Amino acid sequence: MASRVRTALVGCGSLGRLVHLPILVSLPGSRLIAFADADPHALAEGAKIAPDAARFADHRELLTRGDLDAVVVALPTALHVPVGIDVLAAGKHLYLEKPIAPTLREAERLVECWRASDHLGIIGFNYRFHPLYRRLQAMIRDGAIGNVVAMRTVFSAATDPLPEWKKRRDTGGGALLDLGIHHIDLIRFLLGREIRSVSAQLRETHSEDDRVSLDLEIDGGIVVQSLFAFAAVEEDRIEVYGEAGKLTVDRHHSLAVERRPPRVGSTRAARLGLGYRGPRLREMLASPLLPQRLRAPTAEPSFRASLAHFVAAVGGLRAPSPDLDDGFRALEVVAAATRAAADGTRVLVSRQPGSAGGTAGHR
């Protein structure tokens, strides 16, 4: 393999042009040599960002290049499996944007193909690489708030026009697949535990599954409540409750992990609601996240960190994680939640370790 990983992008839609192309063009250790999109306008716009890269209207033609090491796929969800299989069959390493697929049956096909190959299959759960979430994971692991007893998460998006494929569940749309699957993965990542069961409510206001609430039970008895919504206030917040305090990250506004003690206190300031003032200004200004956020596409540094990790993994410098199995496990929870909402019951999420053939059953 060349000293720099030779990469390509399949999918030059708005996210591809706003995030993936600019990062891949400038990423140390990577050289973007090609990109593909069936839309001529997307190709032309992509050429303005990566003028030296070869352009293809058909991703299959791109995959015939012998000088290509790895491919990033940023297409609508319904195309993830067929294109991902094409990438692996062509002998290239795969970075696939989340979610892995619209359905478990389709995801199983891709996972089986990946396991039969000798190549990496990474899922784009980029928030695992956000500095605050990595710090939050370390604080939980190191016992900063003692034993974790509960979590509460919210991921909602402001009112913006949605592409047609994001409005329908069968093409990979809905707040559960588009937003919620990030938090489902983060729950597993932050706690280092699997989700055992779920009850859910799904509502359709402007599109399918655009109002979602989940009640999750985690191994060890931890309970999690989550809300996901389109056409609402923009918010991405995780709160972790422990026996010795509480940890909070607001991805849009936090510059450090907020830690609160287990008791408010009985001082006059506490009684007036002034007992906790949050991080001090000096601490916030000293946060390494601030310059990262200022430089990052869409002010989200985890995109670059996630793609950099993929390139390093292809070069053998990092562990290949999160992989397609993590993508499958998160999708299993989505499938169980969908069934729970339809049946009005709590559904178990179960699978054999290392197998893509899990099932969801009633409890």
C-alpha positions as CSV (number, residue, x, y, z in Angstrom):
1,M,0.0,0.0,0.0
2,A,1.2,3.5,-0.7
3,S,2.5,5.7,2.1
4,R,-0.7,7.7,1.8
5,V,-4.0,5.9,1.7
6,R,-5.6,6.4,-1.7
7,T,-9.3,7.2,-1.1
8,A,-12.4,7.8,-3.1
9,L,-15.9,9.2,-2.2
10,V,-19.1,7.8,-3.6
11,G,-21.9,10.3,-3.0
12,C,-21.5,14.0,-3.6
13,G,-24.8,15.3,-2.2
14,S,-25.0,18.1,0.2
15,L,-23.2,16.3,3.1
16,G,-20.6,14.9,0.8
17,R,-19.7,18.3,-0.6
18,L,-20.0,20.1,2.8
19,V,-18.2,17.5,4.9
20,H,-16.6,14.5,3.2
21,L,-14.9,16.1,0.2
22,P,-13.2,19.0,2.0
23,I,-11.9,16.7,4.7
24,L,-10.6,14.0,2.4
25,V,-8.9,16.6,0.2
26,S,-6.9,17.9,3.2
27,L,-6.6,14.9,5.5
28,P,-3.0,14.0,6.3
29,G,-2.2,10.4,5.4
30,S,-4.9,10.4,2.7
31,R,-5.0,11.3,-1.0
32,L,-8.4,11.7,-2.6
33,I,-8.0,10.3,-6.1
34,A,-11.6,10.0,-7.3
35,F,-15.3,10.6,-6.5
36,A,-18.5,9.4,-8.0
37,D,-22.1,10.5,-8.2
38,A,-24.9,9.8,-10.7
39,D,-26.0,13.5,-10.6
40,P,-24.1,15.6,-13.1
41,H,-24.7,18.8,-11.0
42,A,-23.2,17.1,-7.9
43,L,-20.2,16.0,-9.9
44,A,-19.6,19.5,-11.2
45,E,-19.9,21.0,-7.7
46,G,-17.6,18.3,-6.4
47,A,-15.0,19.2,-9.0
48,K,-14.8,22.7,-7.5
49,I,-13.7,21.2,-4.2
50,A,-11.5,18.4,-5.5
51,P,-10.4,19.6,-9.0
52,D,-7.5,17.1,-9.2
53,A,-9.6,14.0,-8.5
54,A,-11.1,11.8,-11.3
55,R,-14.8,12.0,-11.6
56,F,-17.2,9.1,-12.4
57,A,-21.0,9.0,-13.0
58,D,-21.0,5.3,-12.1
59,H,-19.4,4.1,-8.9
60,R,-18.7,0.7,-10.4
61,E,-16.4,2.2,-13.0
62,L,-14.6,4.0,-10.2
63,L,-14.1,0.7,-8.3
64,T,-12.1,-0.8,-11.3
65,R,-9.2,1.5,-10.5
66,G,-6.2,-0.6,-9.3
67,D,-4.7,2.3,-7.5
68,L,-7.5,2.7,-5.0
69,D,-7.3,1.5,-1.4
70,A,-10.4,2.7,0.4
71,V,-13.9,4.1,-0.4
72,V,-16.1,6.4,1.7
73,V,-19.8,5.9,0.9
74,A,-22.1,8.9,1.6
75,L,-25.3,8.0,-0.2
76,P,-29.0,7.8,0.8
77,T,-29.5,4.9,3.2
78,A,-31.4,2.7,0.6
79,L,-28.2,2.5,-1.5
80,H,-25.8,1.6,1.4
81,V,-26.0,-2.1,1.0
82,P,-25.7,-2.6,-2.8
83,V,-22.9,0.0,-3.0
84,G,-21.1,-1.3,0.1
85,I,-21.2,-4.8,-1.3
86,D,-19.7,-3.5,-4.6
87,V,-16.9,-1.8,-2.7
88,L,-16.0,-4.9,-0.7
89,A,-16.3,-7.2,-3.7
90,A,-13.9,-4.9,-5.5
91,G,-11.3,-5.5,-2.8
92,K,-11.5,-2.0,-1.2
93,H,-11.8,-0.9,2.4
94,L,-15.2,0.6,3.2
95,Y,-16.3,3.5,5.3
96,L,-20.1,3.6,5.3
97,E,-22.2,6.5,6.6
98,K,-24.8,5.5,9.1
99,P,-27.3,3.8,9.3
100,I,-25.9,0.6,7.9
101,A,-29.2,-0.2,6.0
102,P,-33.0,0.4,6.2
103,T,-33.7,-3.1,7.4
104,L,-31.9,-6.0,9.2
105,R,-32.3,-8.3,6.3
106,E,-30.4,-5.9,4.0
107,A,-27.8,-5.3,6.7
108,E,-27.2,-9.0,7.1
109,R,-26.2,-9.3,3.4
110,L,-23.6,-6.6,3.8
111,V,-22.2,-7.9,7.1
112,E,-21.9,-11.4,5.6
113,C,-20.0,-10.0,2.6
114,W,-17.8,-8.0,4.9
115,R,-16.9,-11.0,7.0
116,A,-16.1,-13.0,3.9
117,S,-13.6,-10.3,2.8
118,D,-10.2,-9.4,4.1
119,H,-11.0,-5.7,4.2
120,L,-12.2,-3.1,6.8
121,G,-15.8,-2.2,7.1
122,I,-16.2,0.9,9.2
123,I,-19.6,2.5,10.1
124,G,-19.8,6.3,10.2
125,F,-20.8,6.8,13.9
126,N,-18.7,9.9,13.9
127,Y,-19.9,11.1,17.3
128,R,-17.8,8.4,19.0
129,F,-14.9,10.6,18.1
130,H,-16.3,13.9,19.5
131,P,-13.8,15.1,22.2
132,L,-16.6,15.6,24.7
133,Y,-18.1,12.2,24.2
134,R,-14.7,10.6,24.5
135,R,-14.1,12.5,27.7
136,L,-17.6,11.6,29.0
137,Q,-16.8,7.9,28.3
138,A,-13.5,8.2,30.3
139,M,-15.2,9.9,33.2
140,I,-17.9,7.2,33.4
141,R,-15.3,4.4,33.1
142,D,-13.1,6.0,35.9
143,G,-16.1,6.3,38.3
144,A,-16.4,10.1,38.3
145,I,-20.1,9.7,39.3
146,G,-20.0,6.3,40.8
147,N,-22.2,3.6,39.5
148,V,-24.4,4.7,36.6
149,V,-28.1,4.3,37.3
150,A,-29.8,6.1,34.4
151,M,-29.4,8.2,31.3
152,R,-31.5,10.7,29.5
153,T,-30.9,11.8,25.9
154,V,-32.4,14.2,23.4
155,F,-31.6,14.6,19.7
156,S,-33.8,16.9,17.7
157,A,-33.5,19.0,14.6
158,A,-34.9,22.3,13.6
159,T,-37.5,22.7,10.9
160,D,-35.8,22.3,7.5
161,P,-37.0,20.8,4.2
162,L,-36.2,17.1,4.2
163,P,-35.2,15.2,1.0
164,E,-37.8,12.7,0.0
165,W,-35.8,9.7,1.1
166,K,-35.6,11.1,4.7
167,K,-39.4,11.2,5.0
168,R,-40.0,7.5,4.6
169,R,-39.0,4.7,6.8
170,D,-38.4,2.2,4.0
171,T,-35.8,4.4,2.4
172,G,-33.9,5.0,5.6
173,G,-35.7,8.1,6.8
174,G,-37.4,9.1,10.0
175,A,-36.0,10.6,13.2
176,L,-35.3,7.1,14.7
177,L,-32.9,6.0,11.8
178,D,-31.5,9.4,11.0
179,L,-31.0,10.9,14.5
180,G,-31.8,8.3,17.1
181,I,-29.4,5.6,15.8
182,H,-26.5,7.9,16.8
183,H,-27.6,7.9,20.4
184,I,-28.3,4.2,20.4
185,D,-24.7,3.7,19.4
186,L,-23.5,6.3,21.9
187,I,-25.3,4.5,24.7
188,R,-23.4,1.3,23.9
189,F,-20.1,3.2,23.5
190,L,-20.4,5.4,26.6
191,L,-21.6,2.6,29.0
192,G,-19.7,-0.4,27.4
193,R,-22.9,-2.4,27.8
194,E,-25.6,-3.8,25.5
195,I,-29.2,-2.7,25.2
196,R,-31.5,-5.5,26.5
197,S,-35.0,-4.3,25.8
198,V,-37.0,-1.4,24.5
199,S,-40.5,0.1,24.5
200,A,-41.3,2.9,22.1
201,Q,-43.7,5.4,20.7
202,L,-43.5,6.6,17.1
203,R,-45.5,9.5,15.8
204,E,-46.0,10.8,12.3
205,T,-46.7,14.6,11.9
206,H,-44.9,15.8,8.8
207,S,-43.2,12.6,7.8
208,E,-42.8,9.0,9.0
209,D,-41.3,8.5,12.5
210,D,-40.6,12.2,13.0
211,R,-41.5,12.0,16.7
212,V,-39.9,9.1,18.7
213,S,-39.6,8.3,22.4
214,L,-37.7,5.3,23.6
215,D,-37.5,3.6,27.0
216,L,-34.4,1.4,27.0
217,E,-33.2,-1.1,29.6
218,I,-29.4,-1.7,29.6
219,D,-27.4,-4.7,30.9
220,G,-26.9,-4.2,34.6
221,G,-30.3,-2.6,35.1
222,I,-29.5,0.9,33.8
223,V,-32.5,2.7,32.4
224,V,-32.4,5.2,29.5
225,Q,-35.1,7.6,28.2
226,S,-34.6,9.1,24.7
227,L,-36.5,11.6,22.6
228,F,-35.8,12.1,18.8
229,A,-37.6,14.6,16.6
230,F,-37.6,16.5,13.4
231,A,-39.2,19.9,13.1
232,A,-38.3,20.9,16.6
233,V,-35.6,22.9,18.4
234,E,-32.1,21.9,17.5
235,E,-30.7,20.0,20.4
236,D,-28.3,17.1,21.1
237,R,-27.9,16.4,24.8
238,I,-26.9,13.5,26.9
239,E,-27.3,13.3,30.7
240,V,-25.8,10.5,32.8
241,Y,-27.0,10.0,36.3
242,G,-24.8,8.2,38.9
243,E,-24.9,7.4,42.5
244,A,-22.3,10.2,43.1
245,G,-23.3,12.9,40.7
246,K,-24.4,13.7,37.2
247,L,-22.5,14.3,33.9
248,T,-23.9,16.3,31.0
249,V,-22.8,17.0,27.4
250,D,-24.7,19.4,25.1
251,R,-23.0,18.9,21.8
252,H,-24.0,22.2,20.4
253,H,-23.1,24.4,23.4
254,S,-20.8,22.5,25.8
255,L,-17.0,23.2,25.8
256,A,-16.4,20.7,28.6
257,V,-18.3,17.9,30.3
258,E,-20.5,19.4,33.1
259,R,-20.3,17.5,36.4
260,R,-22.8,18.2,39.1
261,P,-22.7,16.8,42.7
262,P,-25.4,14.6,44.0
263,R,-26.8,17.2,46.4
264,V,-27.8,20.9,45.7
265,G,-26.8,22.0,49.2
266,S,-28.5,24.1,51.9
267,T,-26.7,27.4,51.6
268,R,-28.5,30.6,50.8
269,A,-26.9,30.6,47.3
270,A,-28.2,27.0,46.7
271,R,-31.7,28.0,47.9
272,L,-31.7,30.8,45.4
273,G,-30.7,28.5,42.6
274,L,-27.1,29.9,42.5
275,G,-25.3,26.9,44.0
276,Y,-24.1,25.7,40.7
277,R,-22.8,28.0,38.0
278,G,-21.4,25.5,35.5
279,P,-17.8,25.7,34.1
280,R,-15.9,28.8,34.7
281,L,-15.2,31.2,31.8
282,R,-11.5,30.5,32.0
283,E,-12.0,26.8,31.8
284,M,-14.2,27.2,28.7
285,L,-11.8,29.4,26.9
286,A,-9.0,27.0,27.6
287,S,-11.0,24.1,26.2
288,P,-9.2,22.4,23.2
289,L,-12.6,21.9,21.6
290,L,-13.1,25.6,20.9
291,P,-10.5,25.9,18.1
292,Q,-11.5,22.5,16.7
293,R,-15.1,23.7,16.5
294,L,-14.1,26.9,14.8
295,R,-12.1,25.1,12.1
296,A,-14.4,22.1,11.5
297,P,-17.0,21.8,8.8
298,T,-20.5,22.7,10.2
299,A,-18.6,23.3,13.5
300,E,-18.6,19.5,14.1
301,P,-15.0,18.2,14.7
302,S,-16.0,14.5,14.9
303,F,-16.4,14.2,11.2
304,R,-12.7,14.8,10.6
305,A,-11.7,12.7,13.6
306,S,-13.8,9.8,12.4
307,L,-12.4,9.9,8.8
308,A,-8.9,10.3,10.1
309,H,-9.4,7.2,12.3
310,F,-10.6,5.2,9.2
311,V,-7.5,6.3,7.2
312,A,-5.2,5.3,10.1
313,A,-7.0,2.0,10.5
314,V,-6.5,1.2,6.7
315,G,-2.8,2.0,7.3
316,G,-2.7,-0.4,10.2
317,L,-2.2,2.4,12.8
318,R,-5.5,2.2,14.6
319,A,-8.1,-0.5,15.6
320,P,-10.9,-0.7,13.0
321,S,-13.8,0.6,15.1
322,P,-16.7,1.1,15.1
323,D,-17.2,-1.6,12.5
324,L,-20.2,-2.9,10.5
325,D,-21.1,-5.1,13.4
326,D,-21.7,-2.0,15.6
327,G,-23.9,-0.7,12.8
328,F,-25.9,-3.9,12.8
329,R,-26.3,-3.9,16.6
330,A,-27.6,-0.4,16.5
331,L,-30.1,-1.3,13.8
332,E,-31.3,-4.2,15.8
333,V,-32.4,-1.8,18.5
334,V,-34.2,0.3,15.9
335,A,-36.0,-2.8,14.6
336,A,-37.0,-3.8,18.1
337,A,-38.2,-0.3,18.8
338,T,-40.3,-0.3,15.6
339,R,-41.9,-3.6,16.6
340,A,-42.5,-2.4,20.2
341,A,-44.3,0.7,19.0
342,A,-46.5,-1.3,16.6
343,D,-47.4,-3.9,19.2
344,G,-47.6,-1.6,22.2
345,T,-45.3,-3.8,24.2
346,R,-41.7,-4.1,25.4
347,V,-39.4,-6.0,23.1
348,L,-36.2,-7.9,23.9
349,V,-33.1,-7.1,21.8
350,S,-31.1,-10.3,21.6
351,R,-28.4,-11.8,19.4
352,Q,-25.5,-14.2,19.6
353,P,-22.1,-12.4,20.0
354,G,-20.3,-12.1,16.7
355,S,-23.4,-13.1,14.7
356,A,-25.6,-11.0,12.4
357,G,-28.6,-13.2,12.9
358,G,-30.1,-11.8,16.0
359,T,-33.8,-11.7,16.7
360,A,-36.2,-9.4,18.5
361,G,-38.8,-11.0,20.8
362,H,-41.5,-9.9,23.3
363,R,-40.8,-9.8,27.0
